[in-house]
Amino acid sequence: MDNVFIERLWRSLKWEEVYLYAYYSVLAAETGISSWLKFYNSERHHQGLGKQTPDAVYFDAGSVREVA
C-alpha cells in the first residue's frame, strides 16, 4: 500500500509526458519532465487532496494535521 502514491505519480508522468514526446536528447527529457513536475505540483488539482494542488496543501500551514 505504501507504493501506491509513487506508482500513480510514475504512471501519470509516463502517460502524460514521456510517452507523448519523443525526446531527442537528455536535455530535452530533463526540460520536459521538469516542466511536467512543476505543473503536477503547482497547477494540477488532485481529487485525493480535496481538489487542491500538492503545493497548496504542503505550503498551507492551516492544512497541517498533527498526529495524536
Secondary structure, DSSP 8 states (H G I E B T S, - for coil): -TTHHHHHHHHHHIIIIITT---SSHHHHHHHHHHHHHHHHHT--BGGGTSB-HHHHHH-GGG-----
